[in-house]
Structure formats: structure tokens, C-alpha cells
Amino acid sequence: MKQVNIHAPGRVELDEVPEPTLGPKDAIVRVAACGICGSDLGYISLGGVAGPTKEPMPIGHEFSGIVEAVGEEVTNIKVGARVVVNPMSNQNQIGNGSGEGAFAPLVLVPNAAGGDAVFEIPDDLSMELAALTEPLSVGLQGVDRASPVAGEKAVVFGAGPIGLCAVASLRARGIEDIISVDLSSHRLEIATELGARATFNPSKDDVWKGICEAHGTSPLFGAPMAGSDIYIEASGAGVVIEEVLANAKTGARLSVVGLHRAPVPVNFLLVMMKSMSIVGSMAYPDDWTEAIAILTRSDLSPMITHHFSLENFHDALAVAQSTDEGAKVMIIADASATGD
């Protein structure tokens, strides 16, 4: 079968590999759809999770599919079930440095006998939308780490897939007054479709003036601070954290979900003066049932802007690497498994 592997920094190939071998505690899933993640782009750039690897590294971890086979010790899932898979469960690391990756027709799910690896999805949830469960879980945890309260005001910096999932998650938590900030006008349009009330583009707009006008201000020693309650940092730009600390009101909360590879200076005097809370968020909880429930009652289809076959992975990659062209790029690994 064909499988996407990283061979060196900036080099990915669609290789011919053997089909996976089933173990007694494992499952094999026929992959219907798999999204290209920002992590995939980072791995490709580095040549691996943290740098070049000795052997080709499979990628692809945001996927849905149909259970093709289960080992004799797997009793919690059945052949033929429509599922999504937590790629990090039971220390599997599917598409994240292990020997498995979901940009392929079939993927091995090791240790599937555990109860937190494979989740069935409703029959009325399409396979492509189901493949958003993983990034939605990332966005949802980032939002929940900020302790949202219905009726509050929130700003999401970054309208890539995780930032867009944060917008959808805020809406799911009862927050309607949401601002989205990004350099891509196209992505800001998608944020609006997902529920953002206002959007600002730093290349065109005075972002903090716009935030203050939309969310009002709160005084700090006579100086007006932005009235937003929650900030979700999903851009990965260090300057955003500095600006939030400088402009946020007393008691505001900042959740950092974007990946920051370089150190970011933090003015803790401002944090103390404003009694601010700063939390980090990485990955997601073990239980994906809430994210699946959100997908069944909310329309996240505007996020999926492009669809490609596995054979056209390099074309898909080019789109995913261009932030202005779209949001979530979806690979249809095996059209027979979509059933849509």
C-alpha cells in the first residue's frame, strides 16, 4: 500500500510499504479522511519530530475511518465500526514519531484494547467532519483551560485550524462575543462563519483599538485596558503574548495553545498588577466524546476548504503550507471508506 513518509527536512514521499500486521491487542483502521496538521508541516520542515530521523517517518494523525480488523484481545470495538482514533493514546504516537501514520489506506492502532484509543462516531456524522475531532479536541482543551463562563468576551489570536476550533469551542461553551485576529482575510471569513462577531487583520487594522471598541474598556490606574475576559493565543507569535499582557484588563485569562518554539519574554510585574492568569495547553484530554458531540450539533464544515486524494498529497501539502489559500486541507485516503 501507499504511505506518506518524511525522508529528510523538506522531503516527503508517497512510498510503497507493507500492509500493517495485526497483534492481539491491536486494531487496523481503513482510513477514510485525514487532515494535514500544522504539526505535520513542522515535522516535514525539521525532517522528523525534533530533527532528521534514521528511517523514513510516517505522518498523519487527524483521521477517521472504519475498523478493518481487531486482535483477539480487543473486545471494546467491532469490525465495521465508524471511528476516530486518539493518536496519542496508550503512548502510541501515531503520525508523531512512531512507525504508524494515517496518510495511508490502512493504519495500525496498537494497544486498541484500552478504552481511550478508539471512539465510535454517529452514523450521521460525515467522515471528513469526524476527522476534525482531533484538532477540535486541541481547541476545546485550550478554551477549557481558560475557565470560560457563558456570556464572557473572548479574543482568539490566530485563525488557523486550531484557532478556528477555539472559536467553535467558545461558542459551544456559551460565549458569543468572540473576536478573531489573523493575517489571512480568507481565514477571518471562516472564523465569522464559525461564530466570531468581529475580526481584525493586523496588516490592515489597529487591532487593539478595534478590540477596545468591540469589547469596551476597563480602567487600570486611569488607563483604559481592553474589556475582554479571555484570550486564546493560537498564532504562535510571541509578540501576541507581550501585547495581551500590556493591554488586558485586571483579572483577564490567557490560554496559550499555539506552539512557541522560541522563548517569549513575560512581564510578570504586569501579570501581578493585573492579577492575570496564564495557562498553557498541549494536546487534548483522553475522552473525545465531548468533541464528537460538538461536531454533531455544530457545523464546522467551513473549516474544510480543500480535498485531495492520497495520490495527490504533494499538491495538498502545497496548499496547506500557504496560509492564505485555506484552512483545513483534507486527504481522502480511501474513498471506499467515506460512505458519504
PEHUUR-V22938 format. One record per backbone hydrogen bond with DSSP energy under -0.5 kcal/mol. CO is the residue of the C=O (numbers start at 1). NH is the residue of the N-H. E is the energy in kcal/mol with one decimal. If there is no record, write none. Layout:
co->CO nh->NH e->E
co->CO nh->NH e->E
//
This chain:
co->1 nh->17 e->-3.3
co->2 nh->105 e->-0.7
co->3 nh->5 e->-0.5
co->3 nh->15 e->-2.8
co->4 nh->59 e->-1.4
co->5 nh->13 e->-2.6
co->6 nh->57 e->-2.2
co->8 nh->11 e->-2.9
co->10 nh->12 e->-0.5
co->11 nh->7 e->-2.6
co->11 nh->8 e->-1.3
co->13 nh->5 e->-2.6
co->13 nh->15 e->-1.0
co->15 nh->3 e->-2.2
co->15 nh->17 e->-0.6
co->23 nh->26 e->-1.5
co->24 nh->73 e->-2.7
co->25 nh->112 e->-1.1
co->25 nh->113 e->-1.4
co->26 nh->71 e->-2.9
co->27 nh->109 e->-3.5
co->28 nh->68 e->-3.0
co->28 nh->69 e->-1.6
co->29 nh->31 e->-0.7
co->29 nh->107 e->-2.0
co->30 nh->66 e->-2.2
co->32 nh->333 e->-0.8
co->32 nh->334 e->-0.9
co->33 nh->64 e->-2.2
co->34 nh->331 e->-2.7
co->35 nh->37 e->-0.6
co->35 nh->62 e->-0.6
co->37 nh->41 e->-1.6
co->38 nh->42 e->-2.1
co->39 nh->43 e->-2.8
co->40 nh->44 e->-2.5
co->41 nh->45 e->-2.1
co->42 nh->46 e->-2.2
co->43 nh->47 e->-2.2
co->43 nh->48 e->-1.5
co->44 nh->10 e->-3.9
co->47 nh->53 e->-1.0
co->56 nh->58 e->-0.6
co->57 nh->6 e->-2.8
co->58 nh->97 e->-0.6
co->59 nh->103 e->-1.7
co->60 nh->102 e->-2.3
co->61 nh->63 e->-1.0
co->62 nh->35 e->-2.3
co->63 nh->85 e->-1.0
co->64 nh->32 e->-2.6
co->64 nh->33 e->-1.0
co->65 nh->83 e->-3.0
co->66 nh->30 e->-3.2
co->67 nh->80 e->-2.6
co->69 nh->28 e->-2.7
co->71 nh->74 e->-1.8
co->73 nh->75 e->-0.8
co->78 nh->81 e->-1.8
co->81 nh->67 e->-2.4
co->81 nh->83 e->-0.5
co->82 nh->121 e->-2.2
co->83 nh->65 e->-2.3
co->84 nh->119 e->-2.8
co->85 nh->87 e->-0.8
co->86 nh->89 e->-1.2
co->87 nh->93 e->-0.6
co->87 nh->94 e->-2.5
co->88 nh->91 e->-1.1
co->89 nh->92 e->-2.1
co->93 nh->96 e->-2.3
co->93 nh->98 e->-1.3
co->95 nh->60 e->-0.5
co->100 nh->95 e->-2.8
co->102 nh->104 e->-1.7
co->103 nh->4 e->-1.9
co->105 nh->31 e->-2.1
co->107 nh->29 e->-2.5
co->108 nh->110 e->-0.7
co->109 nh->27 e->-1.6
co->109 nh->112 e->-0.8
co->111 nh->114 e->-1.5
co->114 nh->117 e->-0.8
co->117 nh->86 e->-2.8
co->119 nh->84 e->-2.3
co->122 nh->125 e->-1.5
co->124 nh->126 e->-0.6
co->126 nh->130 e->-2.5
co->127 nh->131 e->-1.5
co->129 nh->132 e->-1.8
co->130 nh->133 e->-2.1
co->132 nh->136 e->-2.6
co->133 nh->137 e->-2.2
co->134 nh->138 e->-1.6
co->135 nh->139 e->-2.4
co->136 nh->140 e->-3.0
co->137 nh->141 e->-2.1
co->138 nh->142 e->-2.0
co->139 nh->143 e->-2.1
co->140 nh->144 e->-2.9
co->141 nh->145 e->-2.2
co->143 nh->146 e->-1.5
co->144 nh->147 e->-1.8
co->149 nh->152 e->-2.0
co->152 nh->177 e->-0.7
co->153 nh->229 e->-2.0
co->153 nh->230 e->-2.0
co->154 nh->179 e->-2.2
co->155 nh->157 e->-0.6
co->155 nh->232 e->-2.9
co->156 nh->158 e->-0.6
co->156 nh->181 e->-2.5
co->157 nh->234 e->-2.8
co->160 nh->164 e->-3.0
co->161 nh->165 e->-2.2
co->162 nh->166 e->-2.0
co->163 nh->167 e->-1.9
co->164 nh->168 e->-2.2
co->165 nh->169 e->-2.3
co->166 nh->170 e->-2.6
co->167 nh->171 e->-2.0
co->168 nh->172 e->-2.0
co->169 nh->173 e->-1.4
co->170 nh->175 e->-2.5
co->171 nh->174 e->-1.7
co->174 nh->151 e->-1.5
co->174 nh->176 e->-0.6
co->176 nh->178 e->-1.5
co->177 nh->154 e->-2.3
co->178 nh->197 e->-2.3
co->178 nh->198 e->-1.6
co->179 nh->156 e->-3.2
co->180 nh->200 e->-2.1
co->181 nh->158 e->-3.4
co->183 nh->185 e->-0.6
co->184 nh->188 e->-1.9
co->185 nh->189 e->-1.8
co->186 nh->190 e->-1.6
co->187 nh->191 e->-2.4
co->188 nh->192 e->-1.9
co->189 nh->193 e->-1.8
co->190 nh->194 e->-1.8
co->191 nh->195 e->-0.6
co->191 nh->196 e->-2.6
co->192 nh->195 e->-1.0
co->198 nh->180 e->-2.2
co->200 nh->182 e->-1.8
co->200 nh->202 e->-0.6
co->201 nh->204 e->-2.4
co->201 nh->205 e->-3.6
co->205 nh->207 e->-1.2
co->206 nh->210 e->-2.4
co->207 nh->211 e->-2.6
co->208 nh->212 e->-2.3
co->209 nh->213 e->-2.1
co->210 nh->214 e->-2.3
co->211 nh->215 e->-3.1
co->212 nh->216 e->-1.5
co->216 nh->227 e->-2.6
co->218 nh->225 e->-2.5
co->220 nh->223 e->-1.9
co->223 nh->220 e->-2.4
co->225 nh->218 e->-2.6
co->226 nh->249 e->-0.6
co->228 nh->249 e->-0.5
co->229 nh->253 e->-2.4
co->230 nh->155 e->-2.3
co->231 nh->233 e->-0.6
co->231 nh->255 e->-2.8
co->232 nh->157 e->-2.9
co->232 nh->234 e->-0.9
co->233 nh->257 e->-2.2
co->233 nh->258 e->-2.7
co->236 nh->238 e->-0.6
co->237 nh->240 e->-1.4
co->237 nh->241 e->-0.7
co->238 nh->241 e->-0.6
co->238 nh->242 e->-1.4
co->239 nh->243 e->-2.3
co->240 nh->244 e->-2.7
co->241 nh->245 e->-2.3
co->242 nh->246 e->-1.6
co->243 nh->247 e->-1.9
co->244 nh->248 e->-2.5
co->247 nh->226 e->-2.4
co->249 nh->252 e->-1.7
co->252 nh->277 e->-1.8
co->253 nh->231 e->-2.5
co->254 nh->256 e->-0.5
co->254 nh->279 e->-2.8
co->255 nh->233 e->-2.9
co->255 nh->257 e->-0.8
co->256 nh->281 e->-2.1
co->259 nh->261 e->-0.6
co->266 nh->268 e->-1.3
co->267 nh->270 e->-0.6
co->267 nh->271 e->-1.6
co->268 nh->272 e->-2.4
co->269 nh->273 e->-2.7
co->270 nh->274 e->-2.2
co->271 nh->276 e->-2.1
co->272 nh->275 e->-0.9
co->274 nh->251 e->-3.3
co->277 nh->254 e->-3.0
co->279 nh->256 e->-3.0
co->286 nh->288 e->-0.6
co->288 nh->292 e->-2.2
co->289 nh->293 e->-2.1
co->290 nh->294 e->-2.2
co->291 nh->295 e->-2.1
co->292 nh->296 e->-1.5
co->293 nh->297 e->-1.2
co->294 nh->298 e->-1.8
co->298 nh->300 e->-1.0
co->300 nh->303 e->-1.8
co->301 nh->304 e->-1.2
co->303 nh->305 e->-1.1
co->303 nh->328 e->-2.7
co->306 nh->330 e->-2.6
co->308 nh->332 e->-3.3
co->309 nh->312 e->-1.0
co->310 nh->313 e->-1.5
co->312 nh->316 e->-1.9
co->313 nh->317 e->-2.8
co->314 nh->318 e->-1.7
co->315 nh->319 e->-1.5
co->316 nh->320 e->-2.5
co->317 nh->321 e->-2.0
co->319 nh->322 e->-1.5
co->321 nh->323 e->-0.7
co->322 nh->325 e->-1.3
co->322 nh->326 e->-0.7
co->327 nh->329 e->-0.6
co->328 nh->305 e->-1.4
co->328 nh->306 e->-1.3
co->328 nh->330 e->-0.5
co->329 nh->36 e->-2.5
co->330 nh->308 e->-2.4
co->330 nh->332 e->-0.5
co->331 nh->34 e->-2.2
co->331 nh->333 e->-1.1
co->332 nh->310 e->-1.2
co->334 nh->337 e->-2.0
co->335 nh->338 e->-1.0
co->335 nh->339 e->-0.7
//
